[in-house]
Amino acid sequence: MLSICLSMFPKPVPAGISDAEFRRMVTDFSEVGGTFPFDNVVSNELPFQQPIPTVRRTIQPGGVYLGVGPEQNFTYIAAFEPGIAFIIDIRRQNMLEHLLYRAVFELAEDRADFVSMLFCRKRPTGLGAEPPVASLFRAFKSVKPDRALFDHNLKVITDVLVKTHQFPLTSDDIATIARVYERFFIGGPTLDYGVEVGRGTGTPTYEALMNATDQLGHNWSYLASRSRYQKIRQMEQRNLIVPITGDFAGRTTLQQVGRYLDDHRMIVSVFYASNVEQYLFRRDDWSHFYENVEALPLNSSSTFIRSVTSNEISGITNMGFASVQGSISQTIKAFHDGRIGRYHDIVEMSLR
């Protein structure tokens, strides 16, 4: 539904969410974890910043951001400045990875501390107060991974989640967090989308993703400046980035999120769907996704951001992907008009 009437009487988003409410939302909004063909702990979408300038001109800050996947969401959140964000992924591992990030953001006061803790490399000396992101990662190139630091950090991170914030992690959850963290430890800033630990695939590294730009050469990365990093850190500290295990076409997660947003009179500004729709169209229940989206509180500026592969359109460079944006309301209208029946229909709409 297009909840334009709600946008006329907006209710401020929460200044913060309590630990108890955060735990409840992550648990109650989640569905049983599913599977995905790839074990991606880092994005492989190098051109993902391309839609940012256009979308920023369309939406208003302070809305709701919905996304999927790992760290690329932080860059989008820093650029679009929502009041609250929900990261929804069918893999429980992704939710746990975001809890790992939640702890690292809380513990790391600045960008250098963050990179040091995330990859378990001791902080280089002489970085200065505000190093460019390229200089930041260049400084860590010569720093070796530190197993003792990994062991220490993992314990501190686990304690922050379990003891400080009392998140009910199972032994399997803790093992998954340790396994994901091991990937960061071994891969370091050259970590890429490779399925196996330590195996490169030719996809962009973490460092490359942090140095990516839009089409005009502007870097919106959440590690590109102190102010962007602090935006994400403060939202994490206030529990305003909520990771959820959910199926886009499921009957729980997006509907629960929609009810929460309706109750708080919040409007979805951006929904970053990556190429999840490509996988949904391989299933019989793909239409449930658009029914779920229609139930979200939207307005005329609510926008999809999608990642489209070279299998769908020609002329794509940048590791076989293009990032495009499209109107959510127009997508829902096309769905009701019967103009959506396959993934290529969505791609064509996004390219107009």
Beta strands, then each sheet from edge to edge (+ up, - down):
strand 1: 64-67
strand 2: 84-89
strand 3: 241-245
strand 4: 268-274
strand 5: 303-309
strand 6: 321-327
sheet 1: 3+ 2+ 1+ 4+ 5+ 6-
end
